[in-house]
Amino acid sequence: MRITMIGSGYVGLVSGTCFADFGHDVVCVDKDKGKIDRLLAGKMPIYEPGLEDLVARNVAAGRLKFTTDLKEAVAGADAIFIGVGTPTRRGDGHADLSYVFGAAREIGEALTGYAVIVTKSTVPVGTGDEVERIIREAAPNAEFGVVSNPEFLREGAAIDDFKRPDRIVIGSGDDRATEVMRQVYRPLYLNAAPILVTARRTAELIKYAGNAFLATKITFINEIADLCEKVGADVKDVSRGIGLDNRIGSKFLHAGPGYGGSCFPKDTLALLKTSQDYDAPQRIVEAVVAVNDNRKRAMGRKIIHAMGDDVRGKTIAVLGLTFKPNTDDMRDSPAIAVIQALQDAGAKVKAFDPEGVEQAKLVLDNVEYCDGPYQAIEGADALAIVTEWDEFRALDLPRVKSLLKAPILIDLRNIYTPAEVKAAGFQYTSIGR
Ligand code: UDX
């Protein structure tokens, strides 16, 4: 199959590279010439474990190409994926679909024969209808199908998620387009991934409902964690206790500082906008968004409280800045609100993150960035772990204690056990325990 991927950002680049690795001929397109030039030189625009090697291997095999020329890439393609960004529109919280619609128009102008146009970007219900209308307008006589095929990749585990998905969702209105999609995904569902064919609007909603449900699960356990602290229970055991019930499931029940990232905050907001437009309020999701928003800054107050309610003039070492480990992504990271709350209270922040510092510099001012965890800890009045990178899981606790001015450890990800940290002489604060 010949596959064209419009948009070489996170979703487009990972999906395109994985399709090539499964033997398809793939061309990735992007308007950003700098990005394409860097990709041609083997440099990745994002940090994702394993991606650089996979790109190199498939470029060398001649199955993966990069270009800024959309017209040439579209001509002769069997499937054309739209994987451009859908940021939150400034002002009203709706998803900004201008890149999606722009791509649709250009595809319509470049179509040469039958092709399936696939929206992979996360788009509100009904976007497929509009994409179809735009292409029809640009190419009144062309034969084409428009399909919704949401992605469920997690940053940091994207290649594995793509190659071994829990399911493949295809929202398609006609058999010809569905058959092309079956061929596109053939290598994967032969790998036993179930393929679910639905109406196009249903597929669009599956993506939002899925992300909103996961955000709800996290927010639920976060509030239960708050209750655990009041009643003297342990949220880790509560998570395990409820998660072992198959109807609930154990995943996404880790209490922490609130969810962040490029998807959950944006997609929950966009779902609320759609629900308003269609007069079908999603009150549970409304509550989730509000609770999560409030939680991030509250985590700053939690650190301040652990330090005796006064941090003016004190220095706090923060380990972990990205919204989760194995990414350099700072979008809506809880660390931003936490650090700002500390600075507002008069504290100085020294921070270390294995991959996120460059992005952090764009959103956080007046932070002293360090080269390693122990440099950040040295001379600080307390240590706060905000993101659970593996390298923070086995810190040399006696060394940490000797470097800190006071042995105060605040662990917002519950990666230590209270007994071991207390035995090492720390005053320990964690989540829901
Ligand atoms: C998410 C979805 O998982 C993925 O299917 C979708 O395609 C994009 O959005 P991602 O944003 O990469 O993926 O990260 P994910 O691993 O889902 O974590 C999201 C946030 O939730 C992170 O801030 C993480 O720290 C937090 N989280 C996750 C928790 O606080 N507790 C949990 O139990 C799980």
Residues whose N, C-alpha, C, O or C-beta is under 5 A from the ligand:
A	BS01	UDX	E151 F152 L153 R154 E155 I218 F252 L253 H254 G256 G258 Y259 G260 G261 S262 C263 F264 F323 K324
